Every structure is written in C-alpha cells, then in structure tokens.
Amino acid sequence: MAHSLHQSVVDLVHQAIGIMDALMREKIDLPVYTRELKALDADGLLDTFQDELRHNPDRVHHLNALMIISSLQHELDFQVAEYGVNVASEDIKMLRELLPKLQDSQANP
C-alpha cells in the first residue's frame, strides 16, 4: 500500500501538470491558471510531512516535487508577468520527469 505522503505528492504533481497542460493548450487563461495553481496545497504537505522529508533520504524526489510546486506558487506573479503563457513549459517538463522517480522510490522504499 502506498504511503500517504507518496500518494499525496503524486496526486499533487498530476494536478499541477493538468493545470499547466490546460494553460498551454489554451483551455484556461492566465487568471484561472494562477488561481488553480495557488490553490494546490504544497506548503501544507511540506508542513505535514516535514519530519519524514527531512529524515528519510528515500523521499528526496517527493521533496523536490513539493519544492518545485511551492516555489511556482510563491513566484507565480513574477513568472506570469515575465513569461506569460510560456511560464508553464519548463515547469511541466520538470514535474513530468519527476513522476517516474517518485514511482521508483515507492517501489524501493
């Protein structure tokens, strides 16, 4: 059975990718993208699982994913103003590359 941290992070990454994909496919506009991305609870997961993230090296990819999403949320206004719709292209790539690593880390806890 998947650890609650693992499943929560994987779900959050999928949600973030879905939001970014919708922006890049012009299914949502920048204000909706901003609102939906900021609504994700990356900081809450960082707080809830801080001990495990700090003390379990097998969770490094989970921490990376949460940190990427959290930094996106905190820098979103600047990034959107600076890059517009292109803001999501590199971020979605990084998150997609992390998904297999998250699965691998769960398979080998």
Secondary structure, 3 states (H helix, E strand, C coil): CCCHHHHHHHHHHHHHHHHHHHHHCCCCCHHHHHHHHHHCCHHHHHHHCHHHHHHCHHHHHHHHHHHHHHHHHHHHHHHHHHHHHHHHHHHHHHHHHHHHHHHHHHHCC
